[in-house]
Amino acid sequence: MATKKMLDLLNRAIAREMQVAIQYMWQHILWKGVEGFVVKDQLRAIAIIEMQHAELIAERLAYFGGTPTTKPDPVFVGKTFKQMMKQDVKDEQVAIDLYKEIIAQAGKEADTTTQKLFETILAEEEDHLDLFRGLLGK
């Protein structure tokens, strides 16, 4: 089955997905004004995608006999649009780096199912990063 390293990586991924699901949903709810109007619906949609990611990863972890964490990484909503987008860019980059590590580890463990799962999730995280960077004007 999966190594302890893989189980730990999967739990790190779950904690991160829960964090951003909460973070993006609260940003969706709390932000007002022109900037908030522009991203409100996108933040909600991305929050839902992130929660779906957490579910898929938790199912994979449970398949290996692991117990999914119930503790998200620290949530940062932000006080300004720029703070919010900078944090969201940072969080998506952290996810991308982590998911590349998981894909590599899955390859070492000859676990093509986990590898394919994270390749799909990685592509979605890259889309989120691209959106947030664009909103920052980068």
C-alpha positions as CSV (number, residue, x, y, z in Angstrom):
1,M,0.0,0.0,0.0
2,A,1.1,3.6,0.5
3,T,4.1,4.6,2.6
4,K,3.8,6.8,5.7
5,K,5.3,9.6,3.7
6,M,2.5,9.4,1.2
7,L,-0.1,9.3,3.9
8,D,1.4,12.4,5.5
9,L,1.5,14.1,2.1
10,L,-2.1,13.3,1.5
11,N,-3.1,14.7,4.9
12,R,-1.1,17.9,4.2
13,A,-3.1,18.2,0.9
14,I,-6.4,17.8,2.7
15,A,-5.5,20.4,5.3
16,R,-4.6,22.8,2.5
17,E,-7.7,22.1,0.5
18,M,-9.9,22.7,3.5
19,Q,-8.1,25.9,4.3
20,V,-8.6,27.4,0.9
21,A,-12.2,26.2,0.6
22,I,-13.0,28.1,3.8
23,Q,-10.8,31.1,2.8
24,Y,-12.3,31.5,-0.7
25,M,-15.8,31.1,0.6
26,W,-15.4,33.7,3.3
27,Q,-13.8,36.0,0.7
28,H,-16.8,35.4,-1.6
29,I,-19.1,36.4,1.3
30,L,-17.2,39.3,2.8
31,W,-15.8,41.3,-0.1
32,K,-17.8,44.2,-1.4
33,G,-17.3,47.0,-3.9
34,V,-16.2,46.8,-7.5
35,E,-13.2,44.4,-6.9
36,G,-15.4,42.0,-4.8
37,F,-18.1,42.1,-7.5
38,V,-15.6,41.1,-10.1
39,V,-14.4,38.0,-8.3
40,K,-17.4,37.1,-6.0
41,D,-18.8,34.3,-8.1
42,Q,-15.4,33.0,-9.1
43,L,-14.3,32.7,-5.5
44,R,-17.4,30.7,-4.6
45,A,-17.0,28.4,-7.5
46,I,-13.3,27.8,-6.7
47,A,-14.1,27.2,-3.0
48,I,-16.5,24.4,-4.1
49,I,-13.9,22.9,-6.3
50,E,-11.3,23.0,-3.5
51,M,-13.8,21.2,-1.2
52,Q,-14.3,18.6,-3.9
53,H,-10.5,18.2,-4.0
54,A,-10.4,17.6,-0.2
55,E,-13.1,14.9,-0.6
56,L,-11.3,13.1,-3.4
57,I,-8.0,13.2,-1.5
58,A,-9.6,12.1,1.7
59,E,-11.2,9.1,-0.1
60,R,-7.8,8.2,-1.5
61,L,-6.2,8.4,2.0
62,A,-9.1,6.3,3.5
63,Y,-8.5,3.7,0.8
64,F,-5.0,3.3,2.1
65,G,-6.3,3.0,5.7
66,G,-5.4,6.5,6.7
67,T,-7.5,8.9,8.7
68,P,-8.2,12.3,7.0
69,T,-7.3,15.3,9.1
70,T,-10.1,17.6,10.3
71,K,-7.8,20.6,10.8
72,P,-7.4,23.0,8.0
73,D,-4.2,25.0,7.5
74,P,-4.6,28.6,8.8
75,V,-7.2,30.6,7.0
76,F,-6.4,34.2,5.9
77,V,-9.3,36.2,4.5
78,G,-7.5,39.5,4.2
79,K,-8.5,43.1,4.7
80,T,-8.0,44.5,1.2
81,F,-8.5,43.1,-2.2
82,K,-4.7,43.2,-2.9
83,Q,-4.0,41.3,0.4
84,M,-6.6,38.7,-0.5
85,M,-5.3,38.1,-4.0
86,K,-1.6,38.0,-2.8
87,Q,-2.5,35.4,-0.2
88,D,-4.5,33.4,-2.7
89,V,-1.6,33.4,-5.2
90,K,0.7,32.2,-2.4
91,D,-1.6,29.5,-1.3
92,E,-2.1,28.2,-4.9
93,Q,1.7,28.1,-5.4
94,V,2.1,26.1,-2.2
95,A,-0.5,23.7,-3.5
96,I,1.2,23.3,-6.8
97,D,4.5,22.6,-5.2
98,L,3.0,20.1,-2.8
99,Y,1.0,18.3,-5.6
100,K,4.1,18.0,-7.7
101,E,5.8,16.4,-4.7
102,I,2.9,14.0,-4.3
103,I,2.9,13.1,-8.0
104,A,6.7,12.3,-7.8
105,Q,6.2,10.3,-4.6
106,A,3.3,8.4,-6.3
107,G,5.6,7.6,-9.2
108,K,8.2,6.2,-6.8
109,E,5.6,4.1,-5.2
110,A,4.2,2.9,-8.5
111,D,0.8,4.3,-7.5
112,T,-0.7,5.4,-10.8
113,T,-4.1,6.1,-9.4
114,T,-2.8,8.7,-6.9
115,Q,-0.5,10.1,-9.6
116,K,-3.4,10.6,-12.1
117,L,-5.7,12.1,-9.4
118,F,-3.1,14.7,-8.5
119,E,-2.3,15.5,-12.1
120,T,-5.9,16.4,-12.6
121,I,-6.0,18.4,-9.4
122,L,-2.7,20.1,-10.3
123,A,-4.1,21.3,-13.6
124,E,-7.1,22.9,-11.7
125,E,-4.8,24.6,-9.2
126,E,-2.7,26.0,-12.0
127,D,-5.9,27.5,-13.5
128,H,-6.7,29.1,-10.0
129,L,-3.2,30.5,-9.8
130,D,-3.5,32.0,-13.3
131,L,-6.8,33.6,-12.3
132,F,-5.5,35.1,-9.1
133,R,-2.3,36.4,-10.8
134,G,-4.4,38.0,-13.5
135,L,-6.5,39.7,-10.9
136,L,-3.4,41.1,-9.3
137,G,-2.3,42.3,-12.8
138,K,0.7,39.9,-12.9
